[in-house]
Every structure is written in structure tokens, then in C-alpha cells.
Amino acid sequence: MTAKNKLLLVLSFLLLALALGSLLSPFIVAHAVALWLRYEARRSGLAITTEQIRAPFGRPVEIRGLRVARAGLNGADFEMTAPRVEAAFHLAALLSRSGRTRPVQSLRIEHGLIALRGRALPSAAEIDWQTLGALLPEQFDFSADRFLLEQSLARAEMYDAHITGAAGKSGVLAVASVQLHGPLLQRNFADLHGVTRWQDSRLTVGAVRLLDGVSIDSFALDLTRLRAARVAVEIAATLFAGNVRANLGTEHSDKTRLWEMAGSASGISLSQLAGAFGLSEPVNGLLRAAKFTFRGDPSDLLHATASLWAELTGFSWRERQADSVMIGANYYERTIQLQQFYIKQRANELTLSGETALSADWLRPDFRGDIYGSINDLGQFAELFGAHPNSFAGKISVRGRVHAHERKLDGELALTGDALKLFRAPVDSLTARLTLDSPRLHLDEFAVKHGEDFVRGTGQIDFARKHAFTLSADSWCHDLRSYDVRAPLLGRLTGTCFAQGDASGDEASAAISLAAQFDDWRMSAKGTARHDSGKIDALTLTMNDATAQLTGTVDFADRRNVSVALTPSGDLRVAPDLDATRCVQRFELHTAPAGTPLSQLTITEHQLVISDGTTNQSIPLCATDDGGAAQPLEVNVASASPTPPPSQ
């Protein structure tokens, strides 16, 4: 055979091989891709199914009806479906895995549905991150009809999302809507657009406007270390005239996934932020600066570490105002350390600090705390907590500490004040001192003084004996007109007053005794009180040389409408000239046989009901000192109470 014929024969065989290869390659490539998908699925604990795989010669591989799922604790942990996926491969790079050229040239996913929920099963195989890192495409075009990220406390959803990227070229990002659902956040964002850049396994998204005043300047997803199961994210955003920066990294270690987060914020307007969250009441102020760090597994917080520092300036909400609010806290080795919680309000300062150790036994906390306060304008400080500033005034200093360890509690709190106004009443000085001696709380001293007037008391609570307590107090007032004291049926009290009271009991019931003496009348009472009711065992009133004895019940289940029902122990009568069209302002007791017999007297906040045993008469109580429409309730003692015989 001549050389020319040999050459023609070789060329013929080559052409035949190419022809056979072009005919058989779609079948071979399609089956090779199917085998590879099943192999990688078994390695990573995934379930992958397809309806059809096509590999036309010289064209990208087409996969139809792709479904990828991973089992979770409550259903599928990860699930993705796509009616059509198109991938172009560098076959030489796929076989050699040299790393110089990416095996996947391009990847296109159309109308995907992606869901990531909860946590994977503990027995599930680990994802092969090295394979995922090696298969990152040179360019991609993804579209998803719905993307769901759902955890126990929050959920995020995206609809009609489209993102493209190519090495060395700009891509696009378009999302029809994003919905965020959480305990403190319910928000929808619509028609989002941005630009993307895909370079060296790093995706950057920028210029995404969420709403007025909120935009993502850059969002960088770093996948360069995906083969080592590490992903990093960097975010820079503009938030209501302020800036937010955050870094997030996650990596796989043994059988846990560690998260590292660090963020900072500055110059954020609280009024605009409150409006974005949908708060109807105005909040003003500025988040001047804040920092946050976290490292650990969110599912195992006992072994995580974190820190927080933030400062608010010019804060106001309703009538509450503060010049500066700062908080600094650390969490490490199962210990929460409150370095400082500081409130500065003009001339007022309050500082709290302390630390507590967390453990599996929540009934045995280990806590230590300190409080220091210098309140030079009590009215302004009370306004911060919702009270009316005109009801309080003066200076108060507070110092204290508390320590809880192995179900034992000890500490002390001292409070002193001068030239005060408490609940609109003038007070020259205030002194209070409490000590904690587990399991008891002692009120060692409590004294409020104004001139010669005073209120003082002592007491104790034993937490180990169903909160058993004892309390004793007494007071003296030279003229009650200085304090605008009012009582039902008695109106505004005047003149001198000496009162003494004792109480003892536990969380189930308490025994109470009270005695008070005024210029022209006196009273004494003994009874018991429970959670929502009370019983008056003996009530003695003496007025105008007449004495009445009563028993009764108190119903305070509805704290807005407390009712008292009194039953006389002797013969009491109501004066016959009582006018039901006029309100009752005050109570008078006389010695006289005239009047309608009284079997029960019921007092509520606005109404008085008088019963003679067969009929009831309702009369309103005066809301103000309206002398023209007011009338007294005259009660007559039909006969003088017998004087008890002298004791032998």
C-alpha cells in the first residue's frame, strides 16, 4: 500500500471516530452527568432527582425537572426545584481538577423554588464543601420564583428574583419583593434593583435602594474559601443619615458550625427608624454609635461569646427624655457582664453594673450587681418612667449592691433625699435602708419627714416561708390640709392625725390592724386580706361622743372599682331627710334614736348603696367639694354602747 493510500486510510478512521463521537457523546455525557449527580448526592446526604438530562454535541448540558433536598428535623432542611437548568463544562478541567480552569463554564437556572428551613438531621452526611468550591461557575444567570429562609424566630421570603454575574463584567440584580417577618420586624420591600460583580469567587452587590433613607451600598459574599467550608459576608449600608457596617463569617468545625459577626453603626436617626418600623408614636434622638460582636454556634449559646456597646443621645419618647443612654455588656464563659447601663438626664445620673453566670440550673443563679444614682431633679427623672413631673421634685441619692449565689441572696440598698416633693406632698427628708440576708429582706429603716410630720416603718420578708412578712408603721401629722388627703365619705381630711398600723402574713393571706386618731374622731380596724378580697373583723368609729361598731368585706378583684360592704354590729339608723338626688360628701355619726334602720352600707368609687334589709337606696358620691349639691350622710347610734365592766 502506497504512502498516499495509508494517509487516506488514517484520515478515514479519524473522520469515522469523530462521527461516532458526535453521535455517542450526548448519550455518554448525559449518563456521566447523571452518575456524577448521584455520586455527589450520596456523599453530601442530598436526594437529587431529574426528569431528563440532555447533552447535545457542542452545546451546554440541559437538566429538566431537577429537585435537590436534604432531610431536616421537621421536614426538608434544604429543598430546591427548577424546571430547567443549563450548564456548560470545561471537560478537561472537570477531569483533571487542576484548579487552573473552572470546570463549570456557565450555569443557568430558570424559575427555581428554594427553601432553607430549621436544621439538618444529626445523622445527615456532611456537605462536600470542596466539591462545591470547585464547581463555582465562571458566569451564572439565576432566576427564582420564590426563595424562603425560615428559622424558629424569623422568616425571610423573596419573590421573582433574578441575578447574573460574569468574570470581569457587571451583572444585574432584580427582586420583585422581599418580605421579612420577625418578633420585632414586619416589613416588605418591593421592586429592588442593583448591580453585581463576580470576580475570583467573590460576589459583590451594590446600589440597592430598599426605601427612602435605607440603601445597601455594598454586599460582598466571599466564597474563596468555600472548599474549607468557610463563607464570609461584608455589608455596608446607609440607614437614615447614618452608616452601618457588618462582617459575618461562618465555618464548619467538627460537627458544629461557628459564626463570627462584628458590626458597627453611627449617626442613625431614631425618629426615621421608628417610622420605618411602623411605630405610631414619635421617638426622637440619635444612635450616636454602636458596636456588636458574636462568635459561636447560635444553637449552643452557653459556649458562645458576644459583646455590645451602644450610646443614644437626645432620646425622647412621649414625655420621657434623656440626654444620653449608654449600655455596655459582654458575654463569655457563660457569664453576662453588664459593664455599664448609664442614664444621663440633665442634672440626673443613674448607673447600673453587674454580672451573672448562666448554667443549666436556672434556680441557682449567680448574680452580682451595683447601683449608683445621683438624682438632682426628681421630677424630670420620674417623667422618664411615665410619672407627672409636677408630682415629684428634689434631690435623691441611691447606692446599693446585691449578690445572689447558690440560692442565697445578700446585699443592701440605701436611699436618701432632701427638699423633696413626693406625689405632690412636700417632704423635707427621705431615708430608706434595706438589707438582704438570704432568704430574708429587711426594711431596716424608712422615714419621711416634713417639719414635725413624719411617716416611719420597719419590716421583713422571708422568701423561704411563702414570702412571710411583718410590717409596722406609724405616722404623725400636724395639719392634714398641707397634703390634700381625701377619703370616701370623709372628703378632704383636716387637722392633726396620729396613725399606727401593723401587718403580718404570707403570700396567701395577711392580718392587718390599723388605728388612727384625728381632732374630732378616731377609728380602729382589724381584718384579713387575701389576693382579691378582704374581711373586716372589727371596725370601730367614734365621732361626736357616739361610737359605732361594724364588720364587713372588701372586694378588690377589680382594682379600678373597689367595693366595701359594711354591716353594723349594733342598732344604727340613717337620718330620714337624705335626698337621693344629691351626692354624699361626708360622713357624720350622732347619738339619736331617729332614722331608718341600717342593715348594710356598700361603698364603691362613685356610688353609695344603703340597705334596711328589704329595700336598697343608691346615692352618688361627690367627686369634688361641691358644697351646693353635697349633703352629709348622717348615721345615728340608737343607744349608747354599753361600757364594758372593769376587769377583776
C-alpha positions, 0 to 999 in steps of 0.5 A: 500500500502506497504512502498516499493510500495509508494517509487516506486510510488514517484520515478515514478512521479519524473522520469515522471516530469523530462521527461516532463521537458526535453521535455517542457523546450526548448519550455518554455525557448525559449518563456521566452527568447523571452518575456524577449527580448521584455520586455527589448526592450520596456523599453530601446526604442530598436526594437529587432527582431529574426528569431528563438530562440532555447533552447535545454535541457542542452545546451546554448540558440541559437538566429538566425537572431537577429537585435537590433536598436534604432531610431536616428535623421537621421536614426538608432542611434544604429543598430546591426545584427548577424546571430547567437548568443549563450548564456548560463544562470545561471537560478537561478541567472537570477531569483533571481538577487542576484548579487552573480552569473552572470546570463549570463554564456557565450555569443557568437556572430558570424559575427555581423554588428554594427553601432553607428551613430549621436544621439538618438531621444529626445523622445527615452526611456532611456537605462536600464543601470542596466539591462545591468550591470547585464547581463555582461557575465562571458566569451564572444567570439565576432566576427564582420564583420564590426563595424562603429562609425560615428559622424558629424566630424569623422568616425571610421570603423573596419573590421573582428574583433574578441575578447574573454575574460574569468574570470581569463584567457587571451583572444585574440584580432584580427582586420583585419583593422581599418580605421579612417577618420577625418578633420585632420586624414586619416589613416588605420591600418591593421592586429592588434593583442593583448591580453585581460583580463576580470576580475570583469567587467573590460576589459583590452587590451594590446600589440597592435602594430598599426605601427612602433613607435605607440603601445597601451600598455594598454586599460582598459574599466571599466564597474563596474559601468555600472548599474549607467550608468557610463563607464570609459576608461584608455589608455596608449600608446607609440607614437614615443619615447614618452608616452601618457596617457588618462582617459575618463569617461562618465555618464548619468545625467538627460537627458544629458550625461557628459564626463570627459577626462584628458590626458597627453603626453611627449617626442613625436617626431614631425618629426615621427608624421608628417610622420605618418600623411602623411605630405610631408614636414619635421617638426622637434622638440619635444612635450616636454609635454602636458596636456588636460582636458574636462568635459561636454556634447560635444553637449552643449559646452557653459556649458562645461569646458576644459583646455590645456597646451602644450610646443614644443621645437626645432620646425622647419618647412621649414625655420621657427624655434623656440626654444620653443612654449608654449600655455596655455588656459582654458575654463569655464563659457563660457569664453576662457582664453588664459593664455599664447601663448609664442614664444621663438626664440633665442634672440626673445620673443613674448607673447600673453594673453587674454580672451573672453566670448562666448554667443549666440550673436556672434556680441557682443563679449567680448574680452580682450587681451595683447601683449608683444614682445621683438624682438632682431633679426628681421630677424630670427623672420620674417623667422618664418612667411615665410619672407627672413631673409636677408630682415629684421634685428634689434631690435623691441619692441611691447606692446599693449592691446585691449578690445572689449565689447558690440560692442565697441572696445578700446585699443592701440598698440605701436611699436618701433625699432632701427638699423633696416633693413626693406625689405632690406632698412636700417632704423635707427628708427621705431615708430608706435602708434595706438589707438582704440576708438570704432568704430574708429582706429587711426594711431596716429603716424608712422615714419621711419627714416634713417639719414635725410630720413624719411617716416611719416603718420597719419590716421583713420578708422571708422568701423561704416561708411563702414570702412571710412578712411583718410590717409596722408603721406609724405616722404623725401629722400636724395639719392634714390640709398641707397634703390634700388627703381625701377619703370616701365619705370623709372628703378632704381630711383636716387637722392633726392625725396620729396613725399606727398600723401593723401587718403580718402574713404570707403570700396567701393571706395577711392580718392587718390592724390599723388605728388612727386618731384625728381632732374630732374622731378616731377609728380602729380596724382589724381584718384579713386580706387575701389576693382579691378580697378582704374581711373586716373583723372589727371596725370601730368609729367614734365621732361626736361622743357616739361610737359605732361598731361594724364588720364587713368585706372588701372586694378588690378583684377589680382594682379600678372599682373597689367595693366595701360592704359594711354591716353594723354590729349594733342598732344604727339608723340613717337620718330620714331627710337624705335626698337621693338626688344629691351626692354624699360628701361626708360622713357624720355619726350622732347619738339619736334614736331617729332614722331608718334602720341600717342593715348594710352600707356598700361603698364603691368609687362613685356610688353609695348603696344603703340597705334596711334589709328589704329595700336598697337606696343608691346615692352618688358620691361627690367627686369634688367639694361641691358644697351646693349639691353635697349633703352629709350622710348622717348615721345615728347610734340608737343607744349608747354602747354599753361600757364594758365592766372593769376587769377583776 
